[in-house]
């Protein structure tokens, strides 16, 4: 039934021989960043995988 609905075929679920519910594919939603896309750019996101310099490491360890 699911495959048929995904292909666009009309699928009706019945209960006791009475049509109850149509089965249709869900609409896919696009995720949009909106304002966040403008505020946060790749350059403003710190690279947490970079190595920490020895002086910086000493500050964190103190």
CHARMM internal coordinates of N, CA and C (Angstrom, degrees):
IC EDIT
DIST 1 N 1 CA 1.4470
DIST 1 CA 1 C 1.5260
ANGL 1 N 1 CA 1 C 111.08
DIST 1 C 2 N 1.3299
ANGL 1 CA 1 C 2 N 116.27
DIHE 1 N 1 CA 1 C 2 N -42.03
DIST 2 N 2 CA 1.4679
ANGL 1 C 2 N 2 CA 119.53
DIHE 1 CA 1 C 2 N 2 CA -178.21
DIST 2 CA 2 C 1.5213
ANGL 2 N 2 CA 2 C 110.55
DIHE 1 C 2 N 2 CA 2 C -63.82
DIST 2 C 3 N 1.3295
ANGL 2 CA 2 C 3 N 116.10
DIHE 2 N 2 CA 2 C 3 N -45.19
DIST 3 N 3 CA 1.4668
ANGL 2 C 3 N 3 CA 119.76
DIHE 2 CA 2 C 3 N 3 CA -179.54
DIST 3 CA 3 C 1.5273
ANGL 3 N 3 CA 3 C 110.68
DIHE 2 C 3 N 3 CA 3 C -61.33
DIST 3 C 4 N 1.3152
ANGL 3 CA 3 C 4 N 116.29
DIHE 3 N 3 CA 3 C 4 N -39.36
DIST 4 N 4 CA 1.4667
ANGL 3 C 4 N 4 CA 119.88
DIHE 3 CA 3 C 4 N 4 CA 179.65
DIST 4 CA 4 C 1.5273
ANGL 4 N 4 CA 4 C 110.72
DIHE 3 C 4 N 4 CA 4 C -63.90
DIST 4 C 5 N 1.3198
ANGL 4 CA 4 C 5 N 116.94
DIHE 4 N 4 CA 4 C 5 N -43.38
DIST 5 N 5 CA 1.4697
ANGL 4 C 5 N 5 CA 120.50
DIHE 4 CA 4 C 5 N 5 CA 178.66
DIST 5 CA 5 C 1.5214
ANGL 5 N 5 CA 5 C 110.64
DIHE 4 C 5 N 5 CA 5 C -64.14
DIST 5 C 6 N 1.3391
ANGL 5 CA 5 C 6 N 117.08
DIHE 5 N 5 CA 5 C 6 N -39.47
DIST 6 N 6 CA 1.4670
ANGL 5 C 6 N 6 CA 120.49
DIHE 5 CA 5 C 6 N 6 CA 178.66
DIST 6 CA 6 C 1.5236
ANGL 6 N 6 CA 6 C 111.42
DIHE 5 C 6 N 6 CA 6 C -63.28
DIST 6 C 7 N 1.3149
ANGL 6 CA 6 C 7 N 116.72
DIHE 6 N 6 CA 6 C 7 N -32.48
DIST 7 N 7 CA 1.4721
ANGL 6 C 7 N 7 CA 120.70
DIHE 6 CA 6 C 7 N 7 CA 178.15
DIST 7 CA 7 C 1.5227
ANGL 7 N 7 CA 7 C 111.66
DIHE 6 C 7 N 7 CA 7 C -76.79
DIST 7 C 8 N 1.3322
ANGL 7 CA 7 C 8 N 117.15
DIHE 7 N 7 CA 7 C 8 N -6.91
DIST 8 N 8 CA 1.4541
ANGL 7 C 8 N 8 CA 120.66
DIHE 7 CA 7 C 8 N 8 CA 179.05
DIST 8 CA 8 C 1.5141
ANGL 8 N 8 CA 8 C 114.06
DIHE 7 C 8 N 8 CA 8 C 96.66
DIST 8 C 9 N 1.3360
ANGL 8 CA 8 C 9 N 117.02
DIHE 8 N 8 CA 8 C 9 N 4.34
DIST 9 N 9 CA 1.4608
ANGL 8 C 9 N 9 CA 119.88
DIHE 8 CA 8 C 9 N 9 CA 178.38
DIST 9 CA 9 C 1.5262
ANGL 9 N 9 CA 9 C 109.78
DIHE 8 C 9 N 9 CA 9 C -73.32
DIST 9 C 10 N 1.3212
ANGL 9 CA 9 C 10 N 115.92
DIHE 9 N 9 CA 9 C 10 N 150.57
DIST 10 N 10 CA 1.4664
ANGL 9 C 10 N 10 CA 120.24
DIHE 9 CA 9 C 10 N 10 CA 177.54
DIST 10 CA 10 C 1.5247
ANGL 10 N 10 CA 10 C 108.94
DIHE 9 C 10 N 10 CA 10 C -78.85
DIST 10 C 11 N 1.3278
ANGL 10 CA 10 C 11 N 116.54
DIHE 10 N 10 CA 10 C 11 N 121.71
DIST 11 N 11 CA 1.4605
ANGL 10 C 11 N 11 CA 121.92
DIHE 10 CA 10 C 11 N 11 CA 179.42
DIST 11 CA 11 C 1.5264
ANGL 11 N 11 CA 11 C 107.35
DIHE 10 C 11 N 11 CA 11 C -122.91
DIST 11 C 12 N 1.3218
ANGL 11 CA 11 C 12 N 116.23
DIHE 11 N 11 CA 11 C 12 N 122.86
DIST 12 N 12 CA 1.4602
ANGL 11 C 12 N 12 CA 121.49
DIHE 11 CA 11 C 12 N 12 CA 179.36
DIST 12 CA 12 C 1.5265
ANGL 12 N 12 CA 12 C 107.93
DIHE 11 C 12 N 12 CA 12 C -115.59
DIST 12 C 13 N 1.3220
ANGL 12 CA 12 C 13 N 116.47
DIHE 12 N 12 CA 12 C 13 N 127.49
DIST 13 N 13 CA 1.4613
ANGL 12 C 13 N 13 CA 121.39
DIHE 12 CA 12 C 13 N 13 CA 176.52
DIST 13 CA 13 C 1.5250
ANGL 13 N 13 CA 13 C 107.19
DIHE 12 C 13 N 13 CA 13 C -92.06
DIST 13 C 14 N 1.3348
ANGL 13 CA 13 C 14 N 114.81
DIHE 13 N 13 CA 13 C 14 N 128.48
DIST 14 N 14 CA 1.4587
ANGL 13 C 14 N 14 CA 120.15
DIHE 13 CA 13 C 14 N 14 CA -177.58
DIST 14 CA 14 C 1.5222
ANGL 14 N 14 CA 14 C 110.18
DIHE 13 C 14 N 14 CA 14 C -114.61
DIST 14 C 15 N 1.3201
ANGL 14 CA 14 C 15 N 114.52
DIHE 14 N 14 CA 14 C 15 N 155.26
DIST 15 N 15 CA 1.4654
ANGL 14 C 15 N 15 CA 121.52
DIHE 14 CA 14 C 15 N 15 CA 176.18
DIST 15 CA 15 C 1.5286
ANGL 15 N 15 CA 15 C 106.90
DIHE 14 C 15 N 15 CA 15 C -129.57
DIST 15 C 16 N 1.3228
ANGL 15 CA 15 C 16 N 115.44
DIHE 15 N 15 CA 15 C 16 N 116.62
DIST 16 N 16 CA 1.4679
ANGL 15 C 16 N 16 CA 119.08
DIHE 15 CA 15 C 16 N 16 CA -177.60
DIST 16 CA 16 C 1.5137
ANGL 16 N 16 CA 16 C 112.57
DIHE 15 C 16 N 16 CA 16 C 63.93
DIST 16 C 17 N 1.3298
ANGL 16 CA 16 C 17 N 116.18
DIHE 16 N 16 CA 16 C 17 N 31.37
DIST 17 N 17 CA 1.4578
ANGL 16 C 17 N 17 CA 120.61
DIHE 16 CA 16 C 17 N 17 CA 178.98
DIST 17 CA 17 C 1.5219
ANGL 17 N 17 CA 17 C 114.17
DIHE 16 C 17 N 17 CA 17 C 81.16
DIST 17 C 18 N 1.3305
ANGL 17 CA 17 C 18 N 116.14
DIHE 17 N 17 CA 17 C 18 N 1.76
DIST 18 N 18 CA 1.4650
ANGL 17 C 18 N 18 CA 120.35
DIHE 17 CA 17 C 18 N 18 CA -179.86
DIST 18 CA 18 C 1.5222
ANGL 18 N 18 CA 18 C 109.09
DIHE 17 C 18 N 18 CA 18 C -105.65
DIST 18 C 19 N 1.3428
ANGL 18 CA 18 C 19 N 118.63
DIHE 18 N 18 CA 18 C 19 N 123.63
DIST 19 N 19 CA 1.4674
ANGL 18 C 19 N 19 CA 120.27
DIHE 18 CA 18 C 19 N 19 CA 178.34
DIST 19 CA 19 C 1.5292
ANGL 19 N 19 CA 19 C 110.47
DIHE 18 C 19 N 19 CA 19 C -58.78
DIST 19 C 20 N 1.3352
ANGL 19 CA 19 C 20 N 115.55
DIHE 19 N 19 CA 19 C 20 N 130.30
DIST 20 N 20 CA 1.4628
ANGL 19 C 20 N 20 CA 119.91
DIHE 19 CA 19 C 20 N 20 CA -176.15
DIST 20 CA 20 C 1.5221
ANGL 20 N 20 CA 20 C 112.05
DIHE 19 C 20 N 20 CA 20 C -118.16
DIST 20 C 21 N 1.3376
ANGL 20 CA 20 C 21 N 116.56
DIHE 20 N 20 CA 20 C 21 N -47.65
DIST 21 N 21 CA 1.4653
ANGL 20 C 21 N 21 CA 120.00
DIHE 20 CA 20 C 21 N 21 CA -170.45
DIST 21 CA 21 C 1.5209
ANGL 21 N 21 CA 21 C 110.58
DIHE 20 C 21 N 21 CA 21 C -142.66
DIST 21 C 22 N 1.3495
ANGL 21 CA 21 C 22 N 117.37
DIHE 21 N 21 CA 21 C 22 N 134.56
DIST 22 N 22 CA 1.4638
ANGL 21 C 22 N 22 CA 119.04
DIHE 21 CA 21 C 22 N 22 CA 171.99
DIST 22 CA 22 C 1.5284
ANGL 22 N 22 CA 22 C 109.75
DIHE 21 C 22 N 22 CA 22 C -84.39
DIST 22 C 23 N 1.3141
ANGL 22 CA 22 C 23 N 116.47
DIHE 22 N 22 CA 22 C 23 N 141.72
DIST 23 N 23 CA 1.4652
ANGL 22 C 23 N 23 CA 121.70
DIHE 22 CA 22 C 23 N 23 CA 177.16
DIST 23 CA 23 C 1.5208
ANGL 23 N 23 CA 23 C 107.49
DIHE 22 C 23 N 23 CA 23 C -103.84
DIST 23 C 24 N 1.3300
ANGL 23 CA 23 C 24 N 116.09
DIHE 23 N 23 CA 23 C 24 N 117.53
DIST 24 N 24 CA 1.4650
ANGL 23 C 24 N 24 CA 121.10
DIHE 23 CA 23 C 24 N 24 CA -178.25
DIST 24 CA 24 C 1.5224
ANGL 24 N 24 CA 24 C 109.34
DIHE 23 C 24 N 24 CA 24 C -129.33
DIST 24 C 25 N 1.3398
ANGL 24 CA 24 C 25 N 118.00
DIHE 24 N 24 CA 24 C 25 N 153.32
DIST 25 N 25 CA 1.4641
ANGL 24 C 25 N 25 CA 119.54
DIHE 24 CA 24 C 25 N 25 CA 177.65
DIST 25 CA 25 C 1.5259
ANGL 25 N 25 CA 25 C 110.88
DIHE 24 C 25 N 25 CA 25 C -66.76
DIST 25 C 26 N 1.3220
ANGL 25 CA 25 C 26 N 116.07
DIHE 25 N 25 CA 25 C 26 N 143.56
DIST 26 N 26 CA 1.4690
ANGL 25 C 26 N 26 CA 121.10
DIHE 25 CA 25 C 26 N 26 CA 177.46
DIST 26 CA 26 C 1.5164
ANGL 26 N 26 CA 26 C 109.17
DIHE 25 C 26 N 26 CA 26 C -72.88
DIST 26 C 27 N 1.3292
ANGL 26 CA 26 C 27 N 115.54
DIHE 26 N 26 CA 26 C 27 N 146.60
DIST 27 N 27 CA 1.4599
ANGL 26 C 27 N 27 CA 120.06
DIHE 26 CA 26 C 27 N 27 CA 176.34
DIST 27 CA 27 C 1.5158
ANGL 27 N 27 CA 27 C 108.74
DIHE 26 C 27 N 27 CA 27 C -79.48
DIST 27 C 28 N 1.3105
ANGL 27 CA 27 C 28 N 115.93
DIHE 27 N 27 CA 27 C 28 N 134.89
DIST 28 N 28 CA 1.4643
ANGL 27 C 28 N 28 CA 120.14
DIHE 27 CA 27 C 28 N 28 CA 177.87
DIST 28 CA 28 C 1.5141
ANGL 28 N 28 CA 28 C 109.46
DIHE 27 C 28 N 28 CA 28 C -84.20
DIST 28 C 29 N 1.3408
ANGL 28 CA 28 C 29 N 116.15
DIHE 28 N 28 CA 28 C 29 N 134.50
DIST 29 N 29 CA 1.4598
ANGL 28 C 29 N 29 CA 120.98
DIHE 28 CA 28 C 29 N 29 CA -179.50
DIST 29 CA 29 C 1.5114
ANGL 29 N 29 CA 29 C 109.89
DIHE 28 C 29 N 29 CA 29 C -103.02
DIST 29 C 30 N 1.3262
ANGL 29 CA 29 C 30 N 115.47
DIHE 29 N 29 CA 29 C 30 N 138.04
DIST 30 N 30 CA 1.4544
ANGL 29 C 30 N 30 CA 120.94
DIHE 29 CA 29 C 30 N 30 CA 174.70
DIST 30 CA 30 C 1.5105
ANGL 30 N 30 CA 30 C 109.05
DIHE 29 C 30 N 30 CA 30 C -84.44
DIST 30 C 31 N 1.3132
ANGL 30 CA 30 C 31 N 116.15
DIHE 30 N 30 CA 30 C 31 N 137.68
DIST 31 N 31 CA 1.4566
ANGL 30 C 31 N 31 CA 120.65
DIHE 30 CA 30 C 31 N 31 CA 176.24
DIST 31 CA 31 C 1.5168
ANGL 31 N 31 CA 31 C 107.87
DIHE 30 C 31 N 31 CA 31 C -88.79
DIST 31 C 32 N 1.3199
ANGL 31 CA 31 C 32 N 115.81
DIHE 31 N 31 CA 31 C 32 N 126.78
DIST 32 N 32 CA 1.4589
ANGL 31 C 32 N 32 CA 120.68
DIHE 31 CA 31 C 32 N 32 CA 179.89
DIST 32 CA 32 C 1.5094
ANGL 32 N 32 CA 32 C 108.96
DIHE 31 C 32 N 32 CA 32 C -116.80
DIST 32 C 33 N 1.3123
ANGL 32 CA 32 C 33 N 115.80
DIHE 32 N 32 CA 32 C 33 N 140.75
DIST 33 N 33 CA 1.4510
ANGL 32 C 33 N 33 CA 120.27
DIHE 32 CA 32 C 33 N 33 CA 179.24
DIST 33 CA 33 C 1.5180
ANGL 33 N 33 CA 33 C 112.14
DIHE 32 C 33 N 33 CA 33 C -82.02
DIST 33 C 34 N 1.3006
ANGL 33 CA 33 C 34 N 118.39
DIHE 33 N 33 CA 33 C 34 N -26.65
DIST 34 N 34 CA 1.4568
ANGL 33 C 34 N 34 CA 121.91
DIHE 33 CA 33 C 34 N 34 CA 179.08
DIST 34 CA 34 C 1.5116
ANGL 34 N 34 CA 34 C 112.30
DIHE 33 C 34 N 34 CA 34 C 60.62
DIST 34 C 35 N 1.3400
ANGL 34 CA 34 C 35 N 116.96
DIHE 34 N 34 CA 34 C 35 N -128.86
DIST 35 N 35 CA 1.4593
ANGL 34 C 35 N 35 CA 122.63
DIHE 34 CA 34 C 35 N 35 CA -177.52
DIST 35 CA 35 C 1.5212
ANGL 35 N 35 CA 35 C 111.15
DIHE 34 C 35 N 35 CA 35 C -62.62
DIST 35 C 36 N 1.3167
ANGL 35 CA 35 C 36 N 117.27
DIHE 35 N 35 CA 35 C 36 N -35.45
DIST 36 N 36 CA 1.4608
ANGL 35 C 36 N 36 CA 121.08
DIHE 35 CA 35 C 36 N 36 CA -179.03
DIST 36 CA 36 C 1.5233
ANGL 36 N 36 CA 36 C 111.28
DIHE 35 C 36 N 36 CA 36 C -57.29
DIST 36 C 37 N 1.3170
ANGL 36 CA 36 C 37 N 116.82
DIHE 36 N 36 CA 36 C 37 N -33.18
DIST 37 N 37 CA 1.4529
ANGL 36 C 37 N 37 CA 121.74
DIHE 36 CA 36 C 37 N 37 CA 179.35
DIST 37 CA 37 C 1.5289
ANGL 37 N 37 CA 37 C 111.03
DIHE 36 C 37 N 37 CA 37 C -61.15
DIST 37 C 38 N 1.3222
ANGL 37 CA 37 C 38 N 117.18
DIHE 37 N 37 CA 37 C 38 N -34.78
DIST 38 N 38 CA 1.4593
ANGL 37 C 38 N 38 CA 121.80
DIHE 37 CA 37 C 38 N 38 CA -179.61
DIST 38 CA 38 C 1.5221
ANGL 38 N 38 CA 38 C 110.87
DIHE 37 C 38 N 38 CA 38 C -80.56
DIST 38 C 39 N 1.3180
ANGL 38 CA 38 C 39 N 117.25
DIHE 38 N 38 CA 38 C 39 N -40.36
DIST 39 N 39 CA 1.4626
ANGL 38 C 39 N 39 CA 122.29
DIHE 38 CA 38 C 39 N 39 CA -175.04
DIST 39 CA 39 C 1.5221
ANGL 39 N 39 CA 39 C 111.86
DIHE 38 C 39 N 39 CA 39 C -72.86
DIST 39 C 40 N 1.3175
ANGL 39 CA 39 C 40 N 117.55
DIHE 39 N 39 CA 39 C 40 N -41.50
DIST 40 N 40 CA 1.4622
ANGL 39 C 40 N 40 CA 121.64
DIHE 39 CA 39 C 40 N 40 CA -175.80
DIST 40 CA 40 C 1.5218
ANGL 40 N 40 CA 40 C 109.15
DIHE 39 C 40 N 40 CA 40 C -108.02
DIST 40 C 41 N 1.2957
ANGL 40 CA 40 C 41 N 115.57
DIHE 40 N 40 CA 40 C 41 N 120.82
DIST 41 N 41 CA 1.4579
ANGL 40 C 41 N 41 CA 119.61
DIHE 40 CA 40 C 41 N 41 CA 174.90
DIST 41 CA 41 C 1.5187
ANGL 41 N 41 CA 41 C 108.20
DIHE 40 C 41 N 41 CA 41 C -116.70
DIST 41 C 42 N 1.2974
ANGL 41 CA 41 C 42 N 116.29
DIHE 41 N 41 CA 41 C 42 N 168.50
DIST 42 N 42 CA 1.4592
ANGL 41 C 42 N 42 CA 121.03
DIHE 41 CA 41 C 42 N 42 CA -179.14
DIST 42 CA 42 C 1.5232
ANGL 42 N 42 CA 42 C 110.76
DIHE 41 C 42 N 42 CA 42 C -58.78
DIST 42 C 43 N 1.3113
ANGL 42 CA 42 C 43 N 118.21
DIHE 42 N 42 CA 42 C 43 N -33.35
DIST 43 N 43 CA 1.4638
ANGL 42 C 43 N 43 CA 122.10
DIHE 42 CA 42 C 43 N 43 CA -177.80
DIST 43 CA 43 C 1.5250
ANGL 43 N 43 CA 43 C 111.78
DIHE 42 C 43 N 43 CA 43 C -70.42
DIST 43 C 44 N 1.3273
ANGL 43 CA 43 C 44 N 118.17
DIHE 43 N 43 CA 43 C 44 N -27.08
DIST 44 N 44 CA 1.4636
ANGL 43 C 44 N 44 CA 120.22
DIHE 43 CA 43 C 44 N 44 CA -177.35
DIST 44 CA 44 C 1.5239
ANGL 44 N 44 CA 44 C 113.07
DIHE 43 C 44 N 44 CA 44 C -87.33
DIST 44 C 45 N 1.3246
ANGL 44 CA 44 C 45 N 117.23
DIHE 44 N 44 CA 44 C 45 N -11.78
DIST 45 N 45 CA 1.4616
ANGL 44 C 45 N 45 CA 120.21
DIHE 44 CA 44 C 45 N 45 CA 179.97
DIST 45 CA 45 C 1.5230
ANGL 45 N 45 CA 45 C 108.56
DIHE 44 C 45 N 45 CA 45 C -87.24
DIST 45 C 46 N 1.3306
ANGL 45 CA 45 C 46 N 118.07
DIHE 45 N 45 CA 45 C 46 N 121.45
DIST 46 N 46 CA 1.4649
ANGL 45 C 46 N 46 CA 119.67
DIHE 45 CA 45 C 46 N 46 CA -178.93
DIST 46 CA 46 C 1.5230
ANGL 46 N 46 CA 46 C 111.21
DIHE 45 C 46 N 46 CA 46 C -68.85
DIST 46 C 47 N 1.3054
ANGL 46 CA 46 C 47 N 115.77
DIHE 46 N 46 CA 46 C 47 N 147.45
DIST 47 N 47 CA 1.4555
ANGL 46 C 47 N 47 CA 121.43
DIHE 46 CA 46 C 47 N 47 CA 176.76
DIST 47 CA 47 C 1.5236
ANGL 47 N 47 CA 47 C 108.01
DIHE 46 C 47 N 47 CA 47 C -91.18
DIST 47 C 48 N 1.3136
ANGL 47 CA 47 C 48 N 116.74
DIHE 47 N 47 CA 47 C 48 N 99.73
DIST 48 N 48 CA 1.4561
ANGL 47 C 48 N 48 CA 121.17
DIHE 47 CA 47 C 48 N 48 CA -176.68
DIST 48 CA 48 C 1.5200
ANGL 48 N 48 CA 48 C 112.54
DIHE 47 C 48 N 48 CA 48 C -74.00
DIST 48 C 49 N 1.3141
ANGL 48 CA 48 C 49 N 117.22
DIHE 48 N 48 CA 48 C 49 N -6.67
DIST 49 N 49 CA 1.4537
ANGL 48 C 49 N 49 CA 120.21
DIHE 48 CA 48 C 49 N 49 CA 179.60
DIST 49 CA 49 C 1.5247
ANGL 49 N 49 CA 49 C 112.73
DIHE 48 C 49 N 49 CA 49 C -92.62
DIST 49 C 50 N 1.3254
ANGL 49 CA 49 C 50 N 116.92
DIHE 49 N 49 CA 49 C 50 N -5.97
DIST 50 N 50 CA 1.4586
ANGL 49 C 50 N 50 CA 119.39
DIHE 49 CA 49 C 50 N 50 CA 177.21
DIST 50 CA 50 C 1.5207
ANGL 50 N 50 CA 50 C 109.70
DIHE 49 C 50 N 50 CA 50 C -68.01
DIST 50 C 51 N 1.3191
ANGL 50 CA 50 C 51 N 115.61
DIHE 50 N 50 CA 50 C 51 N 152.07
DIST 51 N 51 CA 1.4552
ANGL 50 C 51 N 51 CA 119.92
DIHE 50 CA 50 C 51 N 51 CA 176.62
DIST 51 CA 51 C 1.5201
ANGL 51 N 51 CA 51 C 110.13
DIHE 50 C 51 N 51 CA 51 C -71.95
DIST 51 C 52 N 1.3030
ANGL 51 CA 51 C 52 N 115.97
DIHE 51 N 51 CA 51 C 52 N 145.93
DIST 52 N 52 CA 1.4607
ANGL 51 C 52 N 52 CA 122.19
DIHE 51 CA 51 C 52 N 52 CA 178.28
DIST 52 CA 52 C 1.5235
ANGL 52 N 52 CA 52 C 107.20
DIHE 51 C 52 N 52 CA 52 C -91.64
DIST 52 C 53 N 1.3283
ANGL 52 CA 52 C 53 N 115.78
DIHE 52 N 52 CA 52 C 53 N 136.31
DIST 53 N 53 CA 1.4711
ANGL 52 C 53 N 53 CA 119.35
DIHE 52 CA 52 C 53 N 53 CA 179.55
DIST 53 CA 53 C 1.5294
ANGL 53 N 53 CA 53 C 109.39
DIHE 52 C 53 N 53 CA 53 C -68.58
DIST 53 C 54 N 1.3190
ANGL 53 CA 53 C 54 N 115.83
DIHE 53 N 53 CA 53 C 54 N 160.06
DIST 54 N 54 CA 1.4710
ANGL 53 C 54 N 54 CA 120.92
DIHE 53 CA 53 C 54 N 54 CA -179.97
DIST 54 CA 54 C 1.5244
ANGL 54 N 54 CA 54 C 112.33
DIHE 53 C 54 N 54 CA 54 C -58.75
DIST 54 C 55 N 1.3522
ANGL 54 CA 54 C 55 N 119.67
DIHE 54 N 54 CA 54 C 55 N -45.57
DIST 55 N 55 CA 1.4668
ANGL 54 C 55 N 55 CA 119.26
DIHE 54 CA 54 C 55 N 55 CA 178.30
DIST 55 CA 55 C 1.5376
ANGL 55 N 55 CA 55 C 112.69
DIHE 54 C 55 N 55 CA 55 C -60.98
DIST 55 C 56 N 1.3419
ANGL 55 CA 55 C 56 N 116.81
DIHE 55 N 55 CA 55 C 56 N -39.87
DIST 56 N 56 CA 1.4630
ANGL 55 C 56 N 56 CA 119.55
DIHE 55 CA 55 C 56 N 56 CA 178.26
DIST 56 CA 56 C 1.5248
ANGL 56 N 56 CA 56 C 111.07
DIHE 55 C 56 N 56 CA 56 C -66.15
DIST 56 C 57 N 1.3124
ANGL 56 CA 56 C 57 N 115.64
DIHE 56 N 56 CA 56 C 57 N -40.34
DIST 57 N 57 CA 1.4587
ANGL 56 C 57 N 57 CA 120.35
DIHE 56 CA 56 C 57 N 57 CA 178.55
DIST 57 CA 57 C 1.5210
ANGL 57 N 57 CA 57 C 110.90
DIHE 56 C 57 N 57 CA 57 C -63.02
DIST 57 C 58 N 1.3347
ANGL 57 CA 57 C 58 N 116.62
DIHE 57 N 57 CA 57 C 58 N -39.18
DIST 58 N 58 CA 1.4676
ANGL 57 C 58 N 58 CA 121.16
DIHE 57 CA 57 C 58 N 58 CA 178.44
DIST 58 CA 58 C 1.5259
ANGL 58 N 58 CA 58 C 110.54
DIHE 57 C 58 N 58 CA 58 C -63.93
DIST 58 C 59 N 1.3416
ANGL 58 CA 58 C 59 N 117.24
DIHE 58 N 58 CA 58 C 59 N -37.76
DIST 59 N 59 CA 1.4645
ANGL 58 C 59 N 59 CA 120.64
DIHE 58 CA 58 C 59 N 59 CA 178.34
DIST 59 CA 59 C 1.5284
ANGL 59 N 59 CA 59 C 111.11
DIHE 58 C 59 N 59 CA 59 C -64.57
DIST 59 C 60 N 1.3101
ANGL 59 CA 59 C 60 N 117.34
DIHE 59 N 59 CA 59 C 60 N -39.91
DIST 60 N 60 CA 1.4588
ANGL 59 C 60 N 60 CA 120.93
DIHE 59 CA 59 C 60 N 60 CA 179.73
DIST 60 CA 60 C 1.5231
ANGL 60 N 60 CA 60 C 111.38
DIHE 59 C 60 N 60 CA 60 C -70.93
DIST 60 C 61 N 1.3092
ANGL 60 CA 60 C 61 N 116.66
DIHE 60 N 60 CA 60 C 61 N -31.78
DIST 61 N 61 CA 1.4655
ANGL 60 C 61 N 61 CA 121.07
DIHE 60 CA 60 C 61 N 61 CA -177.36
DIST 61 CA 61 C 1.5160
ANGL 61 N 61 CA 61 C 112.63
DIHE 60 C 61 N 61 CA 61 C -80.34
DIST 61 C 62 N 1.3373
ANGL 61 CA 61 C 62 N 117.68
DIHE 61 N 61 CA 61 C 62 N -18.37
DIST 62 N 62 CA 1.4720
ANGL 61 C 62 N 62 CA 120.92
DIHE 61 CA 61 C 62 N 62 CA -175.26
DIST 62 CA 62 C 1.4990
ANGL 62 N 62 CA 62 C 112.76
DIHE 61 C 62 N 62 CA 62 C -71.22
END
COOR INIT
IC SEED 1 N 1 CA 1 C
IC BUILD
